Amino acid sequence: MLHLVFARSRRAGRIVTAVVVALLLAGLVARVAGAQQGPITFVYLRGTDTLATETITPGNDVVKGVLQYTGQPRLEWEQLRTPLRLTLSVFAAGSAADAAPLQAASFVPRGDSMAIELGMRGAMRPQVVPARAGAVALINNSLLHSALLTVVARERSGERGRTTLPVFLTQGGQLMDATVSMSGDTTRMTMGGLEMLTIWRDGVPIEVRVPAQNLRAVRAAGAVSLPPATPVSYEAPADAPYTSESVSIVTPRGYTLAGTFTKPKGATGKGPVLVTISGSGPQDRDSRLPGITNYAIFRDLADTLGRRGIAVLRYDDRGVGQSGGKASRDSATSEDFADDVLSVVTFLRNRPDVDGDRIALAGHSEGGLIAPIAAVKDPRIKAIALLAGPAIDGRKVLVYQNDNGIKAAPVTESQRDSLRRTIPAALDSLQRTNRWMRYFMTTDPLVMAKRVKQPVLILQGDTDMQVTPEQADQLATALRTAGNRAVTVQHFPATNHLFLEDASGSPTGYQSLTNTRVRKDVRGALAEWAVRILR
């Protein structure tokens, strides 16, 4: 599902005027509409494998697109000319053309901010985030939308030479520089170190290439059918020394949580269990992320722990996958999600094969904020592991990330100072209009951490650009200062926020990583600790 979360963003860019960009987009729509009327379908290929289709429909005032990756939710988008607005609607995979969207969003540049509405149609929540004047919203995983924005840059520069256009990424909320140059009938767009080439004919793209990812989108000659999606399986591998069981967990809040319970084969009596807790945004029980092939952090951890004799329960977040609670998800805070964790713990204690006093929690990212809340509320929880858990409140995170982007922006010091002055008001707007964001921005994780008396494991990647490495040590210091002597900290070099091997750590490079299995030493560190603490 499209992950529209703006809490952890890094920003960089260049100042242009919104009026100019609006006029250029008008020219873009007119050129494409004049070149060819009616829908144009493209096929996304990696080598010979078909990954997705995208159909664009030009018009006099708007360009429309429909993007469908195999087995993933369908994304429909509209780029309006006046006002300069991008709207997105996300539909369940395989849903009918007239189905209601799962999620909707709109992006409108307003001065040096981006006005965003997010939620369900009829119940959209407004928020304003810092941007640059004239920044254009860009759909991260749409090659065709990216290609259309290269025309904006070309028109602005008079179709000659090289120019820079600031773009606001709809997935992640980052503001980045897109550098665009033109050579013959080919535009070259470079962003975050990734190069995209678009070949044009009569004002319409005929092929888009991303060489580093062996990815290209080509015009389809006729009807296109995507290959059937391989359904996600939560079953244990055939050779695994553990079994898997689908479970349904009743909560006192009127919905059930769906999960998978893996248990070592041959286990008798009451055994220990580790419960996984996902990070921000809607996550399934494996914490899979769209666009990052085969990434499933909790599947990897459950496999390693199962081979070391530790049972694991991982579950779909509230309102995700097979879990209920969708109506309350958008208004839920980290503390509300901690109540879901406690419902899982209660479910486990009612099982005859679980030792209710040997249950540990492992939270990743926001899960590292949630786990201490649950542990303080339930002192019987045996231990917690914090995987890239934050040590500072969300407002400090956003200020730090925005300032990092401003420092890197190719502007004058005076312009940097001006941009910095816009940040507090934009953050205030976020805090007022979004309940989850308000909790995130005003909660100091160290306050709760100091109340945790159980053993704590802290794991941290040293190239993490979402939760910075020093926060692991800040958490450890707070715990120890408060009297907790059972604190273990381990850092992993060249490891990003997802606990993947990554020398850069930039979120913009996640989709380019070739090895998406959680690092073996990370899995081993968690397993060693769990065996020692729970047995």
Disulfide bonds with the S-S distance in Angstrom:
none
